[in-house]
């Protein structure tokens, strides 16, 4: 009867039997890696990081403060010009 339980003397599986646990270990490591990079990252997928960074940019925060009424229009444009000089970002300045 040909089974996997042959002894080495009978021409059994030999060292190739170690290959199958290595394949399963690679599969488990791959699944854990994918889960860590997507699902287990606090519910955020990797492509959401760019959006989060843009939400905290200085111009976005300044725009939110202006929209909330914390600063007036003159203060807003003065700070936008300072940010443009510092970061070199092109701003759209409207006619005031």
Phi and psi in degrees as GROMACS dihedral restraints (atoms count N, CA, C in turn):
[ dihedral_restraints ]
;  ai    aj    ak    al  type     phi  dphi    fc
    3     4     5     6     1   -92.8    20    10
    4     5     6     7     1   108.1    20    10
    6     7     8     9     1  -129.8    20    10
    7     8     9    10     1   173.0    20    10
    9    10    11    12     1   -75.9    20    10
   10    11    12    13     1   -11.4    20    10
   12    13    14    15     1   -89.6    20    10
   13    14    15    16     1    18.2    20    10
   15    16    17    18     1   -61.7    20    10
   16    17    18    19     1   149.1    20    10
   18    19    20    21     1   -82.3    20    10
   19    20    21    22     1   165.6    20    10
   21    22    23    24     1   -63.0    20    10
   22    23    24    25     1   -32.0    20    10
   24    25    26    27     1   -67.1    20    10
   25    26    27    28     1   -28.0    20    10
   27    28    29    30     1   -89.7    20    10
   28    29    30    31     1     6.0    20    10
   30    31    32    33     1    82.8    20    10
   31    32    33    34     1    38.2    20    10
   33    34    35    36     1   -68.0    20    10
   34    35    36    37     1  -166.6    20    10
   36    37    38    39     1   -66.0    20    10
   37    38    39    40     1   -25.0    20    10
   39    40    41    42     1    67.8    20    10
   40    41    42    43     1  -150.9    20    10
   42    43    44    45     1   -70.6    20    10
   43    44    45    46     1   -14.1    20    10
   45    46    47    48     1   -66.4    20    10
   46    47    48    49     1   -18.0    20    10
   48    49    50    51     1   -63.6    20    10
   49    50    51    52     1   -23.9    20    10
   51    52    53    54     1   -76.1    20    10
   52    53    54    55     1   -16.1    20    10
   54    55    56    57     1   -67.4    20    10
   55    56    57    58     1   -39.4    20    10
   57    58    59    60     1   -67.0    20    10
   58    59    60    61     1   -42.4    20    10
   60    61    62    63     1   -63.2    20    10
   61    62    63    64     1   -32.7    20    10
   63    64    65    66     1   -66.6    20    10
   64    65    66    67     1   -37.9    20    10
   66    67    68    69     1   -63.9    20    10
   67    68    69    70     1   -45.6    20    10
   69    70    71    72     1   -65.1    20    10
   70    71    72    73     1   -37.4    20    10
   72    73    74    75     1   -63.1    20    10
   73    74    75    76     1   -40.9    20    10
   75    76    77    78     1   -64.4    20    10
   76    77    78    79     1   -38.7    20    10
   78    79    80    81     1   -65.1    20    10
   79    80    81    82     1   -45.3    20    10
   81    82    83    84     1   -64.1    20    10
   82    83    84    85     1   -43.9    20    10
   84    85    86    87     1   -62.5    20    10
   85    86    87    88     1   -40.6    20    10
   87    88    89    90     1   -63.3    20    10
   88    89    90    91     1   -43.3    20    10
   90    91    92    93     1   -65.5    20    10
   91    92    93    94     1   -43.6    20    10
   93    94    95    96     1   -63.6    20    10
   94    95    96    97     1   -40.0    20    10
   96    97    98    99     1   -62.9    20    10
   97    98    99   100     1   -44.6    20    10
   99   100   101   102     1   -64.3    20    10
  100   101   102   103     1   -42.5    20    10
  102   103   104   105     1   -64.8    20    10
  103   104   105   106     1   -39.2    20    10
  105   106   107   108     1   -66.1    20    10
  106   107   108   109     1   -35.1    20    10
  108   109   110   111     1   -81.6    20    10
  109   110   111   112     1   -13.7    20    10
  111   112   113   114     1  -123.1    20    10
  112   113   114   115     1   -75.7    20    10
  114   115   116   117     1   -69.7    20    10
  115   116   117   118     1   -46.5    20    10
  117   118   119   120     1   -79.9    20    10
  118   119   120   121     1     8.3    20    10
  120   121   122   123     1   -89.4    20    10
  121   122   123   124     1    34.6    20    10
  123   124   125   126     1    77.3    20    10
  124   125   126   127     1    28.0    20    10
  126   127   128   129     1    80.4    20    10
  127   128   129   130     1     4.0    20    10
  129   130   131   132     1  -108.1    20    10
  130   131   132   133     1   134.3    20    10
  132   133   134   135     1   -84.2    20    10
  133   134   135   136     1   159.3    20    10
  135   136   137   138     1   -57.5    20    10
  136   137   138   139     1   -31.2    20    10
  138   139   140   141     1   -75.2    20    10
  139   140   141   142     1   -10.0    20    10
  141   142   143   144     1   -81.3    20    10
  142   143   144   145     1   -11.9    20    10
  144   145   146   147     1   -65.4    20    10
  145   146   147   148     1   -40.1    20    10
  147   148   149   150     1   -61.2    20    10
  148   149   150   151     1   -41.3    20    10
  150   151   152   153     1   -65.7    20    10
  151   152   153   154     1   -39.1    20    10
  153   154   155   156     1   -65.7    20    10
  154   155   156   157     1   -41.4    20    10
  156   157   158   159     1   -63.6    20    10
  157   158   159   160     1   -39.2    20    10
  159   160   161   162     1   -67.2    20    10
  160   161   162   163     1   -31.0    20    10
  162   163   164   165     1   -67.9    20    10
  163   164   165   166     1   -24.5    20    10
  165   166   167   168     1  -105.9    20    10
  166   167   168   169     1    16.1    20    10
  168   169   170   171     1   -71.0    20    10
  169   170   171   172     1   153.5    20    10
  171   172   173   174     1   -58.7    20    10
  172   173   174   175     1   -38.7    20    10
  174   175   176   177     1   -69.0    20    10
  175   176   177   178     1   -35.6    20    10
  177   178   179   180     1   -67.0    20    10
  178   179   180   181     1   -43.5    20    10
  180   181   182   183     1   -63.5    20    10
  181   182   183   184     1   -41.0    20    10
  183   184   185   186     1   -63.4    20    10
  184   185   186   187     1   -42.2    20    10
  186   187   188   189     1   -62.7    20    10
  187   188   189   190     1   -39.0    20    10
  189   190   191   192     1   -66.1    20    10
  190   191   192   193     1   -40.3    20    10
  192   193   194   195     1   -64.9    20    10
  193   194   195   196     1   -38.0    20    10
  195   196   197   198     1   -67.4    20    10
  196   197   198   199     1   -41.7    20    10
  198   199   200   201     1   -66.8    20    10
  199   200   201   202     1   -32.5    20    10
  201   202   203   204     1   -80.1    20    10
  202   203   204   205     1    -9.0    20    10
  204   205   206   207     1    86.4    20    10
  205   206   207   208     1    12.7    20    10
  207   208   209   210     1   -72.7    20    10
  208   209   210   211     1   -30.1    20    10
  210   211   212   213     1  -130.3    20    10
  211   212   213   214     1   153.6    20    10
  213   214   215   216     1   -89.5    20    10
  214   215   216   217     1   179.0    20    10
  216   217   218   219     1   -65.2    20    10
  217   218   219   220     1   -40.8    20    10
  219   220   221   222     1   -62.3    20    10
  220   221   222   223     1   -44.3    20    10
  222   223   224   225     1   -62.2    20    10
  223   224   225   226     1   -40.8    20    10
  225   226   227   228     1   -59.4    20    10
  226   227   228   229     1   -51.3    20    10
  228   229   230   231     1   -68.4    20    10
  229   230   231   232     1   -33.6    20    10
  231   232   233   234     1   -63.2    20    10
  232   233   234   235     1   -44.1    20    10
  234   235   236   237     1   -70.9    20    10
  235   236   237   238     1   -34.9    20    10
  237   238   239   240     1   -62.4    20    10
  238   239   240   241     1   -41.9    20    10
  240   241   242   243     1   -65.5    20    10
  241   242   243   244     1   -36.8    20    10
  243   244   245   246     1   -65.2    20    10
  244   245   246   247     1   -43.1    20    10
  246   247   248   249     1   -64.6    20    10
  247   248   249   250     1   -38.3    20    10
  249   250   251   252     1   -62.9    20    10
  250   251   252   253     1   -40.7    20    10
  252   253   254   255     1   -67.5    20    10
  253   254   255   256     1   -39.5    20    10
  255   256   257   258     1   -75.6    20    10
  256   257   258   259     1   -46.7    20    10
  258   259   260   261     1   -98.0    20    10
  259   260   261   262     1   -15.5    20    10
  261   262   263   264     1    73.3    20    10
  262   263   264   265     1    26.8    20    10
  264   265   266   267     1   -91.4    20    10
  265   266   267   268     1   135.3    20    10
  267   268   269   270     1   -73.1    20    10
  268   269   270   271     1   128.8    20    10
  270   271   272   273     1  -110.6    20    10
  271   272   273   274     1   158.7    20    10
  273   274   275   276     1  -105.3    20    10
  274   275   276   277     1   102.6    20    10
  276   277   278   279     1   -96.0    20    10
  277   278   279   280     1   121.3    20    10
  279   280   281   282     1   -87.7    20    10
  280   281   282   283     1   167.8    20    10
  282   283   284   285     1   -76.0    20    10
  283   284   285   286     1   123.2    20    10
